[in-house]
Amino acid sequence: MAKRLLTQKGVSFEEIDVGGNPSLRAQMTSKANGHRTVPQIWIGDTHVGGCRELYQLDDKGELDALLAS
């Protein structure tokens, strides 16, 4: 779902599969303030959260500005 929204907005993104790599998962969890679910989404250095939070930003009209920054 997150990939679909970002693609619709014409945004390129990097997907990092942490599923089979405990070290990468630990890095993600640490960087995401303890959140362990995937996806965890960052726009630049800003941690958005998961897919729900990404869509909430879009619904509030705040996502485009964040993507443009």
mmCIF file as Biopython writes it, N, C-alpha, C and O atoms, coordinates in Angstrom:
data_model
#
loop_
_atom_site.group_PDB
_atom_site.id
_atom_site.type_symbol
_atom_site.label_atom_id
_atom_site.label_alt_id
_atom_site.label_comp_id
_atom_site.label_asym_id
_atom_site.label_entity_id
_atom_site.label_seq_id
_atom_site.pdbx_PDB_ins_code
_atom_site.Cartn_x
_atom_site.Cartn_y
_atom_site.Cartn_z
_atom_site.occupancy
_atom_site.B_iso_or_equiv
_atom_site.auth_seq_id
_atom_site.auth_asym_id
_atom_site.pdbx_PDB_model_num
ATOM 1   N N  . MET A ? 1  ? 0.820  -1.200  0.000  1.0 0.0 1  A 1 
ATOM 2   C CA . MET A ? 1  ? 0.000  0.000   0.000  1.0 0.0 1  A 1 
ATOM 3   C C  . MET A ? 1  ? 0.862  1.261   0.000  1.0 0.0 1  A 1 
ATOM 4   O O  . MET A ? 1  ? 0.590  2.190   -0.761 1.0 0.0 1  A 1 
ATOM 5   N N  . ALA A ? 2  ? 1.887  1.308   0.835  1.0 0.0 2  A 1 
ATOM 6   C CA . ALA A ? 2  ? 2.761  2.484   0.880  1.0 0.0 2  A 1 
ATOM 7   C C  . ALA A ? 2  ? 3.472  2.657   -0.454 1.0 0.0 2  A 1 
ATOM 8   O O  . ALA A ? 2  ? 3.582  3.771   -0.965 1.0 0.0 2  A 1 
ATOM 9   N N  . LYS A ? 3  ? 3.949  1.564   -1.011 1.0 0.0 3  A 1 
ATOM 10  C CA . LYS A ? 3  ? 4.644  1.643   -2.296 1.0 0.0 3  A 1 
ATOM 11  C C  . LYS A ? 3  ? 3.711  2.178   -3.376 1.0 0.0 3  A 1 
ATOM 12  O O  . LYS A ? 3  ? 4.124  2.957   -4.234 1.0 0.0 3  A 1 
ATOM 13  N N  . ARG A ? 4  ? 2.465  1.760   -3.327 1.0 0.0 4  A 1 
ATOM 14  C CA . ARG A ? 4  ? 1.492  2.216   -4.324 1.0 0.0 4  A 1 
ATOM 15  C C  . ARG A ? 4  ? 1.287  3.732   -4.227 1.0 0.0 4  A 1 
ATOM 16  O O  . ARG A ? 4  ? 1.278  4.428   -5.243 1.0 0.0 4  A 1 
ATOM 17  N N  . LEU A ? 5  ? 1.123  4.237   -3.004 1.0 0.0 5  A 1 
ATOM 18  C CA . LEU A ? 5  ? 0.910  5.670   -2.821 1.0 0.0 5  A 1 
ATOM 19  C C  . LEU A ? 5  ? 2.123  6.470   -3.290 1.0 0.0 5  A 1 
ATOM 20  O O  . LEU A ? 5  ? 1.980  7.471   -3.991 1.0 0.0 5  A 1 
ATOM 21  N N  . LEU A ? 6  ? 3.301  6.029   -2.906 1.0 0.0 6  A 1 
ATOM 22  C CA . LEU A ? 6  ? 4.510  6.746   -3.312 1.0 0.0 6  A 1 
ATOM 23  C C  . LEU A ? 6  ? 4.708  6.698   -4.827 1.0 0.0 6  A 1 
ATOM 24  O O  . LEU A ? 6  ? 5.139  7.679   -5.432 1.0 0.0 6  A 1 
ATOM 25  N N  . THR A ? 7  ? 4.394  5.565   -5.429 1.0 0.0 7  A 1 
ATOM 26  C CA . THR A ? 7  ? 4.496  5.437   -6.882 1.0 0.0 7  A 1 
ATOM 27  C C  . THR A ? 7  ? 3.500  6.365   -7.570 1.0 0.0 7  A 1 
ATOM 28  O O  . THR A ? 7  ? 3.841  7.014   -8.558 1.0 0.0 7  A 1 
ATOM 29  N N  . GLN A ? 8  ? 2.263  6.433   -7.052 1.0 0.0 8  A 1 
ATOM 30  C CA . GLN A ? 8  ? 1.255  7.332   -7.620 1.0 0.0 8  A 1 
ATOM 31  C C  . GLN A ? 8  ? 1.712  8.782   -7.562 1.0 0.0 8  A 1 
ATOM 32  O O  . GLN A ? 8  ? 1.368  9.582   -8.432 1.0 0.0 8  A 1 
ATOM 33  N N  . LYS A ? 9  ? 2.478  9.115   -6.548 1.0 0.0 9  A 1 
ATOM 34  C CA . LYS A ? 9  ? 2.968  10.479  -6.385 1.0 0.0 9  A 1 
ATOM 35  C C  . LYS A ? 9  ? 4.256  10.722  -7.169 1.0 0.0 9  A 1 
ATOM 36  O O  . LYS A ? 9  ? 4.803  11.825  -7.143 1.0 0.0 9  A 1 
ATOM 37  N N  . GLY A ? 10 ? 4.739  9.695   -7.863 1.0 0.0 10 A 1 
ATOM 38  C CA . GLY A ? 10 ? 5.932  9.841   -8.682 1.0 0.0 10 A 1 
ATOM 39  C C  . GLY A ? 10 ? 7.217  9.921   -7.884 1.0 0.0 10 A 1 
ATOM 40  O O  . GLY A ? 10 ? 8.204  10.504  -8.332 1.0 0.0 10 A 1 
ATOM 41  N N  . VAL A ? 11 ? 7.197  9.335   -6.704 1.0 0.0 11 A 1 
ATOM 42  C CA . VAL A ? 11 ? 8.345  9.403   -5.807 1.0 0.0 11 A 1 
ATOM 43  C C  . VAL A ? 11 ? 9.175  8.134   -5.940 1.0 0.0 11 A 1 
ATOM 44  O O  . VAL A ? 11 ? 8.638  7.026   -5.921 1.0 0.0 11 A 1 
ATOM 45  N N  . SER A ? 12 ? 10.473 8.300   -6.075 1.0 0.0 12 A 1 
ATOM 46  C CA . SER A ? 12 ? 11.344 7.124   -6.052 1.0 0.0 12 A 1 
ATOM 47  C C  . SER A ? 12 ? 11.635 6.788   -4.595 1.0 0.0 12 A 1 
ATOM 48  O O  . SER A ? 12 ? 11.673 7.671   -3.738 1.0 0.0 12 A 1 
ATOM 49  N N  . PHE A ? 13 ? 11.837 5.520   -4.329 1.0 0.0 13 A 1 
ATOM 50  C CA . PHE A ? 13 ? 12.087 5.099   -2.954 1.0 0.0 13 A 1 
ATOM 51  C C  . PHE A ? 13 ? 13.010 3.905   -2.956 1.0 0.0 13 A 1 
ATOM 52  O O  . PHE A ? 13 ? 13.161 3.208   -3.959 1.0 0.0 13 A 1 
ATOM 53  N N  . GLU A ? 14 ? 13.621 3.687   -1.810 1.0 0.0 14 A 1 
ATOM 54  C CA . GLU A ? 14 ? 14.485 2.526   -1.617 1.0 0.0 14 A 1 
ATOM 55  C C  . GLU A ? 14 ? 13.789 1.598   -0.637 1.0 0.0 14 A 1 
ATOM 56  O O  . GLU A ? 14 ? 13.386 2.014   0.449  1.0 0.0 14 A 1 
ATOM 57  N N  . GLU A ? 15 ? 13.653 0.356   -1.023 1.0 0.0 15 A 1 
ATOM 58  C CA . GLU A ? 15 ? 13.048 -0.654  -0.161 1.0 0.0 15 A 1 
ATOM 59  C C  . GLU A ? 15 ? 14.163 -1.542  0.381  1.0 0.0 15 A 1 
ATOM 60  O O  . GLU A ? 15 ? 14.956 -2.096  -0.380 1.0 0.0 15 A 1 
ATOM 61  N N  . ILE A ? 16 ? 14.212 -1.667  1.702  1.0 0.0 16 A 1 
ATOM 62  C CA . ILE A ? 16 ? 15.221 -2.504  2.347  1.0 0.0 16 A 1 
ATOM 63  C C  . ILE A ? 16 ? 14.498 -3.637  3.058  1.0 0.0 16 A 1 
ATOM 64  O O  . ILE A ? 16 ? 13.737 -3.401  3.996  1.0 0.0 16 A 1 
ATOM 65  N N  . ASP A ? 17 ? 14.731 -4.860  2.617  1.0 0.0 17 A 1 
ATOM 66  C CA . ASP A ? 17 ? 14.097 -6.038  3.214  1.0 0.0 17 A 1 
ATOM 67  C C  . ASP A ? 17 ? 14.872 -6.435  4.465  1.0 0.0 17 A 1 
ATOM 68  O O  . ASP A ? 17 ? 16.011 -6.894  4.383  1.0 0.0 17 A 1 
ATOM 69  N N  . VAL A ? 18 ? 14.242 -6.253  5.619  1.0 0.0 18 A 1 
ATOM 70  C CA . VAL A ? 18 ? 14.897 -6.591  6.887  1.0 0.0 18 A 1 
ATOM 71  C C  . VAL A ? 18 ? 14.472 -7.961  7.395  1.0 0.0 18 A 1 
ATOM 72  O O  . VAL A ? 18 ? 14.937 -8.407  8.444  1.0 0.0 18 A 1 
ATOM 73  N N  . GLY A ? 19 ? 13.589 -8.631  6.657  1.0 0.0 19 A 1 
ATOM 74  C CA . GLY A ? 19 ? 13.021 -9.894  7.110  1.0 0.0 19 A 1 
ATOM 75  C C  . GLY A ? 19 ? 14.023 -10.987 7.408  1.0 0.0 19 A 1 
ATOM 76  O O  . GLY A ? 19 ? 13.894 -11.678 8.418  1.0 0.0 19 A 1 
ATOM 77  N N  . GLY A ? 20 ? 15.006 -11.159 6.567  1.0 0.0 20 A 1 
ATOM 78  C CA . GLY A ? 20 ? 15.953 -12.249 6.756  1.0 0.0 20 A 1 
ATOM 79  C C  . GLY A ? 20 ? 17.273 -11.816 7.357  1.0 0.0 20 A 1 
ATOM 80  O O  . GLY A ? 20 ? 18.240 -12.578 7.359  1.0 0.0 20 A 1 
ATOM 81  N N  . ASN A ? 21 ? 17.318 -10.589 7.868  1.0 0.0 21 A 1 
ATOM 82  C CA . ASN A ? 21 ? 18.580 -10.068 8.365  1.0 0.0 21 A 1 
ATOM 83  C C  . ASN A ? 21 ? 18.383 -9.455  9.752  1.0 0.0 21 A 1 
ATOM 84  O O  . ASN A ? 21 ? 17.968 -8.302  9.866  1.0 0.0 21 A 1 
ATOM 85  N N  . PRO A ? 22 ? 18.679 -10.221 10.807 1.0 0.0 22 A 1 
ATOM 86  C CA . PRO A ? 22 ? 18.471 -9.720  12.173 1.0 0.0 22 A 1 
ATOM 87  C C  . PRO A ? 22 ? 19.225 -8.422  12.461 1.0 0.0 22 A 1 
ATOM 88  O O  . PRO A ? 22 ? 18.740 -7.582  13.218 1.0 0.0 22 A 1 
ATOM 89  N N  . SER A ? 23 ? 20.391 -8.255  11.872 1.0 0.0 23 A 1 
ATOM 90  C CA . SER A ? 23 ? 21.167 -7.036  12.096 1.0 0.0 23 A 1 
ATOM 91  C C  . SER A ? 23 ? 20.455 -5.815  11.507 1.0 0.0 23 A 1 
ATOM 92  O O  . SER A ? 23 ? 20.366 -4.770  12.151 1.0 0.0 23 A 1 
ATOM 93  N N  . LEU A ? 24 ? 19.950 -5.955  10.280 1.0 0.0 24 A 1 
ATOM 94  C CA . LEU A ? 24 ? 19.210 -4.851  9.661  1.0 0.0 24 A 1 
ATOM 95  C C  . LEU A ? 24 ? 17.926 -4.554  10.417 1.0 0.0 24 A 1 
ATOM 96  O O  . LEU A ? 24 ? 17.556 -3.392  10.587 1.0 0.0 24 A 1 
ATOM 97  N N  . ARG A ? 25 ? 17.236 -5.612  10.876 1.0 0.0 25 A 1 
ATOM 98  C CA . ARG A ? 25 ? 16.002 -5.410  11.640 1.0 0.0 25 A 1 
ATOM 99  C C  . ARG A ? 25 ? 16.298 -4.653  12.927 1.0 0.0 25 A 1 
ATOM 100 O O  . ARG A ? 25 ? 15.549 -3.751  13.304 1.0 0.0 25 A 1 
ATOM 101 N N  . ALA A ? 26 ? 17.386 -5.013  13.605 1.0 0.0 26 A 1 
ATOM 102 C CA . ALA A ? 26 ? 17.763 -4.325  14.843 1.0 0.0 26 A 1 
ATOM 103 C C  . ALA A ? 26 ? 18.073 -2.853  14.565 1.0 0.0 26 A 1 
ATOM 104 O O  . ALA A ? 26 ? 17.696 -1.979  15.345 1.0 0.0 26 A 1 
ATOM 105 N N  . GLN A ? 27 ? 18.757 -2.582  13.459 1.0 0.0 27 A 1 
ATOM 106 C CA . GLN A ? 27 ? 19.050 -1.192  13.086 1.0 0.0 27 A 1 
ATOM 107 C C  . GLN A ? 27 ? 17.761 -0.419  12.823 1.0 0.0 27 A 1 
ATOM 108 O O  . GLN A ? 27 ? 17.614 0.723   13.258 1.0 0.0 27 A 1 
ATOM 109 N N  . MET A ? 28 ? 16.833 -1.047  12.109 1.0 0.0 28 A 1 
ATOM 110 C CA . MET A ? 28 ? 15.564 -0.405  11.811 1.0 0.0 28 A 1 
ATOM 111 C C  . MET A ? 28 ? 14.807 -0.113  13.098 1.0 0.0 28 A 1 
ATOM 112 O O  . MET A ? 28 ? 14.294 0.991   13.282 1.0 0.0 28 A 1 
ATOM 113 N N  . THR A ? 29 ? 14.735 -1.097  13.987 1.0 0.0 29 A 1 
ATOM 114 C CA . THR A ? 29 ? 14.002 -0.940  15.242 1.0 0.0 29 A 1 
ATOM 115 C C  . THR A ? 29 ? 14.596 0.189   16.073 1.0 0.0 29 A 1 
ATOM 116 O O  . THR A ? 29 ? 13.868 0.992   16.656 1.0 0.0 29 A 1 
ATOM 117 N N  . SER A ? 30 ? 15.898 0.243   16.120 1.0 0.0 30 A 1 
ATOM 118 C CA . SER A ? 30 ? 16.565 1.307   16.871 1.0 0.0 30 A 1 
ATOM 119 C C  . SER A ? 30 ? 16.285 2.674   16.257 1.0 0.0 30 A 1 
ATOM 120 O O  . SER A ? 30 ? 15.962 3.627   16.966 1.0 0.0 30 A 1 
ATOM 121 N N  . LYS A ? 31 ? 16.406 2.762   14.965 1.0 0.0 31 A 1 
ATOM 122 C CA . LYS A ? 31 ? 16.192 4.027   14.257 1.0 0.0 31 A 1 
ATOM 123 C C  . LYS A ? 31 ? 14.724 4.461   14.311 1.0 0.0 31 A 1 
ATOM 124 O O  . LYS A ? 31 ? 14.423 5.652   14.237 1.0 0.0 31 A 1 
ATOM 125 N N  . ALA A ? 32 ? 13.809 3.485   14.439 1.0 0.0 32 A 1 
ATOM 126 C CA . ALA A ? 32 ? 12.369 3.759   14.450 1.0 0.0 32 A 1 
ATOM 127 C C  . ALA A ? 32 ? 11.813 3.851   15.868 1.0 0.0 32 A 1 
ATOM 128 O O  . ALA A ? 32 ? 10.621 3.637   16.087 1.0 0.0 32 A 1 
ATOM 129 N N  . ASN A ? 33 ? 12.679 4.168   16.830 1.0 0.0 33 A 1 
ATOM 130 C CA . ASN A ? 33 ? 12.239 4.350   18.223 1.0 0.0 33 A 1 
ATOM 131 C C  . ASN A ? 33 ? 11.501 3.139   18.776 1.0 0.0 33 A 1 
ATOM 132 O O  . ASN A ? 33 ? 10.507 3.279   19.487 1.0 0.0 33 A 1 
ATOM 133 N N  . GLY A ? 34 ? 11.995 1.950   18.444 1.0 0.0 34 A 1 
ATOM 134 C CA . GLY A ? 34 ? 11.440 0.721   18.985 1.0 0.0 34 A 1 
ATOM 135 C C  . GLY A ? 34 ? 10.328 0.091   18.170 1.0 0.0 34 A 1 
ATOM 136 O O  . GLY A ? 34 ? 9.887  -1.013  18.489 1.0 0.0 34 A 1 
ATOM 137 N N  . HIS A ? 35 ? 9.868  0.754   17.141 1.0 0.0 35 A 1 
ATOM 138 C CA . HIS A ? 35 ? 8.812  0.174   16.300 1.0 0.0 35 A 1 
ATOM 139 C C  . HIS A ? 35 ? 9.403  -0.986  15.503 1.0 0.0 35 A 1 
ATOM 140 O O  . HIS A ? 35 ? 10.455 -0.857  14.878 1.0 0.0 35 A 1 
ATOM 141 N N  . ARG A ? 36 ? 8.702  -2.128  15.540 1.0 0.0 36 A 1 
ATOM 142 C CA . ARG A ? 36 ? 9.239  -3.333  14.912 1.0 0.0 36 A 1 
ATOM 143 C C  . ARG A ? 36 ? 8.465  -3.773  13.678 1.0 0.0 36 A 1 
ATOM 144 O O  . ARG A ? 36 ? 8.933  -4.626  12.923 1.0 0.0 36 A 1 
ATOM 145 N N  . THR A ? 37 ? 7.293  -3.203  13.469 1.0 0.0 37 A 1 
ATOM 146 C CA . THR A ? 37 ? 6.488  -3.626  12.325 1.0 0.0 37 A 1 
ATOM 147 C C  . THR A ? 37 ? 7.068  -3.056  11.035 1.0 0.0 37 A 1 
ATOM 148 O O  . THR A ? 37 ? 7.764  -2.041  11.045 1.0 0.0 37 A 1 
ATOM 149 N N  . VAL A ? 38 ? 6.774  -3.716  9.945  1.0 0.0 38 A 1 
ATOM 150 C CA . VAL A ? 38 ? 7.195  -3.217  8.642  1.0 0.0 38 A 1 
ATOM 151 C C  . VAL A ? 38 ? 5.957  -2.953  7.793  1.0 0.0 38 A 1 
ATOM 152 O O  . VAL A ? 38 ? 4.974  -3.687  7.898  1.0 0.0 38 A 1 
ATOM 153 N N  . PRO A ? 39 ? 5.985  -1.949  6.980  1.0 0.0 39 A 1 
ATOM 154 C CA . PRO A ? 39 ? 7.138  -1.099  6.715  1.0 0.0 39 A 1 
ATOM 155 C C  . PRO A ? 39 ? 7.304  -0.022  7.776  1.0 0.0 39 A 1 
ATOM 156 O O  . PRO A ? 39 ? 6.345  0.370   8.441  1.0 0.0 39 A 1 
ATOM 157 N N  . GLN A ? 40 ? 8.520  0.443   7.921  1.0 0.0 40 A 1 
ATOM 158 C CA . GLN A ? 40 ? 8.823  1.685   8.633  1.0 0.0 40 A 1 
ATOM 159 C C  . GLN A ? 40 ? 9.313  2.634   7.552  1.0 0.0 40 A 1 
ATOM 160 O O  . GLN A ? 40 ? 10.202 2.298   6.770  1.0 0.0 40 A 1 
ATOM 161 N N  . ILE A ? 41 ? 8.734  3.800   7.518  1.0 0.0 41 A 1 
ATOM 162 C CA . ILE A ? 41 ? 8.950  4.715   6.397  1.0 0.0 41 A 1 
ATOM 163 C C  . ILE A ? 41 ? 9.653  5.980   6.879  1.0 0.0 41 A 1 
ATOM 164 O O  . ILE A ? 41 ? 9.271  6.600   7.871  1.0 0.0 41 A 1 
ATOM 165 N N  . TRP A ? 42 ? 10.694 6.333   6.134  1.0 0.0 42 A 1 
ATOM 166 C CA . TRP A ? 42 ? 11.403 7.591   6.354  1.0 0.0 42 A 1 
ATOM 167 C C  . TRP A ? 42 ? 11.312 8.401   5.082  1.0 0.0 42 A 1 
ATOM 168 O O  . TRP A ? 42 ? 11.405 7.861   3.980  1.0 0.0 42 A 1 
ATOM 169 N N  . ILE A ? 43 ? 11.132 9.675   5.237  1.0 0.0 43 A 1 
ATOM 170 C CA . ILE A ? 43 ? 11.233 10.603  4.111  1.0 0.0 43 A 1 
ATOM 171 C C  . ILE A ? 43 ? 12.378 11.535  4.476  1.0 0.0 43 A 1 
ATOM 172 O O  . ILE A ? 43 ? 12.257 12.398  5.346  1.0 0.0 43 A 1 
ATOM 173 N N  . GLY A ? 44 ? 13.484 11.334  3.789  1.0 0.0 44 A 1 
ATOM 174 C CA . GLY A ? 44 ? 14.709 12.012  4.206  1.0 0.0 44 A 1 
ATOM 175 C C  . GLY A ? 44 ? 15.099 11.489  5.579  1.0 0.0 44 A 1 
ATOM 176 O O  . GLY A ? 44 ? 15.189 10.278  5.785  1.0 0.0 44 A 1 
ATOM 177 N N  . ASP A ? 45 ? 15.326 12.385  6.504  1.0 0.0 45 A 1 
ATOM 178 C CA . ASP A ? 45 ? 15.660 11.992  7.872  1.0 0.0 45 A 1 
ATOM 179 C C  . ASP A ? 45 ? 14.439 11.919  8.775  1.0 0.0 45 A 1 
ATOM 180 O O  . ASP A ? 45 ? 14.568 11.622  9.963  1.0 0.0 45 A 1 
ATOM 181 N N  . THR A ? 46 ? 13.256 12.185  8.232  1.0 0.0 46 A 1 
ATOM 182 C CA . THR A ? 46 ? 12.027 12.198  9.020  1.0 0.0 46 A 1 
ATOM 183 C C  . THR A ? 46 ? 11.401 10.813  9.056  1.0 0.0 46 A 1 
ATOM 184 O O  . THR A ? 46 ? 11.078 10.240  8.015  1.0 0.0 46 A 1 
ATOM 185 N N  . HIS A ? 47 ? 11.233 10.278  10.262 1.0 0.0 47 A 1 
ATOM 186 C CA . HIS A ? 47 ? 10.565 8.989   10.421 1.0 0.0 47 A 1 
ATOM 187 C C  . HIS A ? 47 ? 9.063  9.235   10.406 1.0 0.0 47 A 1 
ATOM 188 O O  . HIS A ? 47 ? 8.521  9.891   11.295 1.0 0.0 47 A 1 
ATOM 189 N N  . VAL A ? 48 ? 8.405  8.708   9.399  1.0 0.0 48 A 1 
ATOM 190 C CA . VAL A ? 48 ? 6.962  8.875   9.231  1.0 0.0 48 A 1 
ATOM 191 C C  . VAL A ? 48 ? 6.208  7.873   10.094 1.0 0.0 48 A 1 
ATOM 192 O O  . VAL A ? 48 ? 5.176  8.207   10.676 1.0 0.0 48 A 1 
ATOM 193 N N  . GLY A ? 49 ? 6.711  6.663   10.181 1.0 0.0 49 A 1 
ATOM 194 C CA . GLY A ? 49 ? 6.019  5.573   10.858 1.0 0.0 49 A 1 
ATOM 195 C C  . GLY A ? 49 ? 5.725  4.491   9.845  1.0 0.0 49 A 1 
ATOM 196 O O  . GLY A ? 49 ? 6.561  4.164   9.003  1.0 0.0 49 A 1 
ATOM 197 N N  . GLY A ? 50 ? 4.534  3.941   9.935  1.0 0.0 50 A 1 
ATOM 198 C CA . GLY A ? 50 ? 4.153  2.870   9.026  1.0 0.0 50 A 1 
ATOM 199 C C  . GLY A ? 50 ? 3.242  3.360   7.912  1.0 0.0 50 A 1 
ATOM 200 O O  . GLY A ? 50 ? 3.102  4.560   7.676  1.0 0.0 50 A 1 
ATOM 201 N N  . CYS A ? 51 ? 2.637  2.413   7.244  1.0 0.0 51 A 1 
ATOM 202 C CA . CYS A ? 51 ? 1.761  2.706   6.110  1.0 0.0 51 A 1 
ATOM 203 C C  . CYS A ? 51 ? 0.570  3.573   6.541  1.0 0.0 51 A 1 
ATOM 204 O O  . CYS A ? 51 ? 0.198  4.517   5.844  1.0 0.0 51 A 1 
ATOM 205 N N  . ARG A ? 52 ? -0.014 3.248   7.678  1.0 0.0 52 A 1 
ATOM 206 C CA . ARG A ? 52 ? -1.171 4.017   8.166  1.0 0.0 52 A 1 
ATOM 207 C C  . ARG A ? 52 ? -0.804 5.491   8.351  1.0 0.0 52 A 1 
ATOM 208 O O  . ARG A ? 52 ? -1.554 6.383   7.954  1.0 0.0 52 A 1 
ATOM 209 N N  . GLU A ? 53 ? 0.350  5.728   8.955  1.0 0.0 53 A 1 
ATOM 210 C CA . GLU A ? 53 ? 0.777  7.107   9.187  1.0 0.0 53 A 1 
ATOM 211 C C  . GLU A ? 53 ? 1.058  7.841   7.872  1.0 0.0 53 A 1 
ATOM 212 O O  . GLU A ? 53 ? 0.788  9.036   7.750  1.0 0.0 53 A 1 
ATOM 213 N N  . LEU A ? 54 ? 1.601  7.118   6.895  1.0 0.0 54 A 1 
ATOM 214 C CA . LEU A ? 54 ? 1.847  7.710   5.583  1.0 0.0 54 A 1 
ATOM 215 C C  . LEU A ? 54 ? 0.532  8.171   4.960  1.0 0.0 54 A 1 
ATOM 216 O O  . LEU A ? 54 ? 0.444  9.286   4.447  1.0 0.0 54 A 1 
ATOM 217 N N  . TYR A ? 55 ? -0.488 7.317   5.004  1.0 0.0 55 A 1 
ATOM 218 C CA . TYR A ? 55 ? -1.790 7.672   4.444  1.0 0.0 55 A 1 
ATOM 219 C C  . TYR A ? 55 ? -2.455 8.784   5.243  1.0 0.0 55 A 1 
ATOM 220 O O  . TYR A ? 55 ? -3.156 9.616   4.667  1.0 0.0 55 A 1 
ATOM 221 N N  . GLN A ? 56 ? -2.250 8.817   6.565  1.0 0.0 56 A 1 
ATOM 222 C CA . GLN A ? 56 ? -2.810 9.901   7.374  1.0 0.0 56 A 1 
ATOM 223 C C  . GLN A ? 56 ? -2.211 11.244  6.965  1.0 0.0 56 A 1 
ATOM 224 O O  . GLN A ? 56 ? -2.923 12.243  6.866  1.0 0.0 56 A 1 
ATOM 225 N N  . LEU A ? 57 ? -0.897 11.263  6.728  1.0 0.0 57 A 1 
ATOM 226 C CA . LEU A ? 57 ? -0.263 12.494  6.252  1.0 0.0 57 A 1 
ATOM 227 C C  . LEU A ? 57 ? -0.868 12.929  4.923  1.0 0.0 57 A 1 
ATOM 228 O O  . LEU A ? 57 ? -1.114 14.115  4.707  1.0 0.0 57 A 1 
ATOM 229 N N  . ASP A ? 58 ? -1.108 11.972  4.037  1.0 0.0 58 A 1 
ATOM 230 C CA . ASP A ? 58 ? -1.693 12.296  2.744  1.0 0.0 58 A 1 
ATOM 231 C C  . ASP A ? 58 ? -3.114 12.818  2.918  1.0 0.0 58 A 1 
ATOM 232 O O  . ASP A ? 58 ? -3.493 13.800  2.281  1.0 0.0 58 A 1 
ATOM 233 N N  . ASP A ? 59 ? -3.902 12.174  3.773  1.0 0.0 59 A 1 
ATOM 234 C CA . ASP A ? 59 ? -5.281 12.605  4.010  1.0 0.0 59 A 1 
ATOM 235 C C  . ASP A ? 59 ? -5.342 14.020  4.578  1.0 0.0 59 A 1 
ATOM 236 O O  . ASP A ? 59 ? -6.271 14.768  4.275  1.0 0.0 59 A 1 
ATOM 237 N N  . LYS A ? 60 ? -4.360 14.393  5.398  1.0 0.0 60 A 1 
ATOM 238 C CA . LYS A ? 60 ? -4.319 15.730  5.997  1.0 0.0 60 A 1 
ATOM 239 C C  . LYS A ? 60 ? -3.695 16.766  5.060  1.0 0.0 60 A 1 
ATOM 240 O O  . LYS A ? 60 ? -3.631 17.949  5.396  1.0 0.0 60 A 1 
ATOM 241 N N  . GLY A ? 61 ? -3.236 16.322  3.885  1.0 0.0 61 A 1 
ATOM 242 C CA . GLY A ? 61 ? -2.631 17.233  2.935  1.0 0.0 61 A 1 
ATOM 243 C C  . GLY A ? 61 ? -1.207 17.632  3.285  1.0 0.0 61 A 1 
ATOM 244 O O  . GLY A ? 61 ? -0.707 18.643  2.791  1.0 0.0 61 A 1 
ATOM 245 N N  . GLU A ? 62 ? -0.549 16.850  4.134  1.0 0.0 62 A 1 
ATOM 246 C CA . GLU A ? 62 ? 0.798  17.185  4.588  1.0 0.0 62 A 1 
ATOM 247 C C  . GLU A ? 62 ? 1.896  16.383  3.892  1.0 0.0 62 A 1 
ATOM 248 O O  . GLU A ? 62 ? 3.072  16.730  3.993  1.0 0.0 62 A 1 
ATOM 249 N N  . LEU A ? 63 ? 1.525  15.324  3.192  1.0 0.0 63 A 1 
ATOM 250 C CA . LEU A ? 63 ? 2.531  14.445  2.602  1.0 0.0 63 A 1 
ATOM 251 C C  . LEU A ? 63 ? 3.291  15.118  1.462  1.0 0.0 63 A 1 
ATOM 252 O O  . LEU A ? 63 ? 4.514  15.000  1.382  1.0 0.0 63 A 1 
ATOM 253 N N  . ASP A ? 64 ? 2.591  15.812  0.590  1.0 0.0 64 A 1 
ATOM 254 C CA . ASP A ? 64 ? 3.262  16.421  -0.562 1.0 0.0 64 A 1 
ATOM 255 C C  . ASP A ? 64 ? 4.340  17.410  -0.127 1.0 0.0 64 A 1 
ATOM 256 O O  . ASP A ? 64 ? 5.419  17.453  -0.718 1.0 0.0 64 A 1 
ATOM 257 N N  . ALA A ? 65 ? 4.055  18.197  0.896  1.0 0.0 65 A 1 
ATOM 258 C CA . ALA A ? 65 ? 5.045  19.163  1.386  1.0 0.0 65 A 1 
ATOM 259 C C  . ALA A ? 65 ? 6.258  18.444  1.959  1.0 0.0 65 A 1 
ATOM 260 O O  . ALA A ? 65 ? 7.393  18.873  1.754  1.0 0.0 65 A 1 
ATOM 261 N N  . LEU A ? 66 ? 6.021  17.358  2.673  1.0 0.0 66 A 1 
ATOM 262 C CA . LEU A ? 66 ? 7.129  16.589  3.236  1.0 0.0 66 A 1 
ATOM 263 C C  . LEU A ? 66 ? 7.966  15.970  2.124  1.0 0.0 66 A 1 
ATOM 264 O O  . LEU A ? 66 ? 9.194  15.953  2.205  1.0 0.0 66 A 1 
ATOM 265 N N  . LEU A ? 67 ? 7.312  15.469  1.098  1.0 0.0 67 A 1 
ATOM 266 C CA . LEU A ? 67 ? 8.033  14.880  -0.031 1.0 0.0 67 A 1 
ATOM 267 C C  . LEU A ? 67 ? 8.837  15.930  -0.792 1.0 0.0 67 A 1 
ATOM 268 O O  . LEU A ? 67 ? 9.892  15.625  -1.348 1.0 0.0 67 A 1 
ATOM 269 N N  . ALA A ? 68 ? 8.346  17.147  -0.817 1.0 0.0 68 A 1 
ATOM 270 C CA . ALA A ? 68 ? 9.021  18.220  -1.548 1.0 0.0 68 A 1 
ATOM 271 C C  . ALA A ? 68 ? 10.215 18.790  -0.791 1.0 0.0 68 A 1 
ATOM 272 O O  . ALA A ? 68 ? 11.069 19.453  -1.380 1.0 0.0 68 A 1 
ATOM 273 N N  . SER A ? 69 ? 10.276 18.534  0.513  1.0 0.0 69 A 1 
ATOM 274 C CA . SER A ? 69 ? 11.360 19.135  1.313  1.0 0.0 69 A 1 
ATOM 275 C C  . SER A ? 69 ? 12.659 18.377  1.175  1.0 0.0 69 A 1 
ATOM 276 O O  . SER A ? 69 ? 13.661 18.754  1.782  1.0 0.0 69 A 1 
#
